[in-house]
Amino acid sequence: MGKIRIKTLFFFIATICLILLCASPVLSDQIIINSDDQFDFARSVMSDGDHTRAIVEFERFIHFFPGDSRVPRARLLIGMCYLKDRRYEKAREIFYPLITAETDSPFSAKAVFLMGESYYQQGISKEAESYFVQVIEKYPDSDLKNAALYRLGWTRMRQNKWGEASAVFETIEKDSLFYESSRELAAQSLNGEELPEKNPAYAGTLAIIPGLGHVYVSRYRDAMVSFFVNGLFIWAAVQAFHSDQDVLGGILTFVELGFYTGNIYSAVNAAHKHNRKVQNDFRESLQDTLDLNLFTAEKGQLGLTLTFQF
């Protein structure tokens, strides 16, 4: 019996040792998260362009270090990642609480600007203008003021308000990084008032003669189709009436009225399309020198890097 007990004891000790040996690598591989390292890692991932992973890493930072003074900045950077990924609604869900939490904080000013930027990138000019104006009025001494003026000028150009855009560009301060570019844009935007646009009403009037309205806007193929289709139905209706086929003539006349009306509408619409293309081509020919790499740099009071492309 004694030998059996001794063997059992040795077996128990061996089992305990084996368990400890297996557990020791697990214990030695524990990861200790450091706030500085985690924040810097999240920023580096964002700089590499992996915005989805950067969001996860910033959220991890906020989860493990909720009392860290960089939490508001981390939230702002999460919003910026959504913005760079063109997930505008999600970005605004992040920015809005920062705006309402502390209206006098520097993060509030940044969030207001980025709200405007999200609408600007999405092509919603009216909302973008509203937020850029807020930055200008509420934070007149902010480094973002001139950036907001620059963006406001571009927003006005998107609305084809060329004179107003020029006036906004003129107000950008001389010590701003935007000064030289804004001076060029102030002069160039006025050229938008002299673009070779077509008058939609005139196009519709010319379309009384089928195809002529399309010729006015240089849509020659559409003009030819409109002329022949309308001419064919008019000829067929006249022939039907001359042959005393009044019912057939009435049907053909009714159908022709549809084609004739469509010819006028198409000419007017073609003029509008022509004008939009001319306006868009003109805007694209202008250089938007503002490439915002927001809040990823350590330097600067607002952590804002303004990179100019020449």
Secondary structure as GFF3:
##gff-version 3
##sequence-region A 1 310
A	DSSP	alpha_helix	2	28	.	.	.	ID=ss1
A	DSSP	alpha_helix	35	47	.	.	.	ID=ss2
A	DSSP	alpha_helix	51	64	.	.	.	ID=ss3
A	DSSP	alpha_helix	71	84	.	.	.	ID=ss4
A	DSSP	alpha_helix	88	101	.	.	.	ID=ss5
A	DSSP	alpha_helix	106	122	.	.	.	ID=ss6
A	DSSP	alpha_helix	125	138	.	.	.	ID=ss7
A	DSSP	alpha_helix	144	158	.	.	.	ID=ss8
A	DSSP	alpha_helix	162	170	.	.	.	ID=ss9
A	DSSP	alpha_helix	179	189	.	.	.	ID=ss10
A	DSSP	three_ten_helix	190	194	.	.	.	ID=ss11
A	DSSP	alpha_helix	200	206	.	.	.	ID=ss12
A	DSSP	alpha_helix	212	216	.	.	.	ID=ss13
A	DSSP	alpha_helix	220	242	.	.	.	ID=ss14
A	DSSP	alpha_helix	246	285	.	.	.	ID=ss15
A	DSSP	beta_strand	290	294	.	.	.	ID=ss16
A	DSSP	beta_strand	304	308	.	.	.	ID=ss17
###
